[in-house]
């Protein structure tokens, strides 16, 4: 309790000194004033537009995808690879006994 008294006195002194100062006068030329004219706004260019490197990358990726689709449609499909295989014959049973 003894050490708290100086801190209370310091806090009260700061509060009184802060309230005793004159408020800041803001004239119409200050940007924070409600009467200040608005700044001239210049339109911002579309920053979401892809740049040249992004456009080139997209072009290359699209070209590569077209080539892959063309190769895929031209290559014969082996039908034996498309049939499902019995996976249970290759896996051991959970209790360790051989599967039938």
C-alpha positions, -999 to +999 in steps of 0.1 A: +000+000+000+029+023+007+043+020-028+009+025-045+005+061-032+032+076-054+019+059-085-016+072-077-003+107-073+017+104-106-014+092-124-035+120-111-009+146-120-007+132-156-045+133-159-047+169-147-018+180-170-034+163-200-067+179-194-052+214-189-036+217-223-054+236-250-070+215-278-053+214-311-067+239-336-073+224-370-079+249-398-094+241-432-060+235-448-052+206-424-060+172-440-078+161-408-103+189-409-138+182-420-137+214-441-105+204-459-110+198-497-107+163-509-075+152-525-075+148-562-078+111-569-059+096-598-074+063-610-053+033-600-044+010-630-059-024-628-033-042-607-052-075-609-045-078-646-019-105-652+015-093-662+035-104-693+052-133-676+020-147-662+003-144-697+033-162-713+032-189-686-006-194-692+000-196-729+027-222-725+006-243-701-024-242-724-002-253-754+013-281-733-022-293-723-034-292-759-004-313-769-010-338-742-046-342-752-037-346-788-011-373-779-036-390-756-063-391-782-039-404-808-024-432-787-042-466-787-057-475-753-049-509-740-082-523-727-065-549-704-052-520-682-087-507-676-102-539-661-102-541-623-079-567-609-087-588-578-066-571-551-077-596-524-056-624-539-024-604-535-030-593-499-025-616-469-056-622-447-057-602-414-052-633-392-021-645-412-038-675-428-033-679-466-062-667-486-082-691-508 
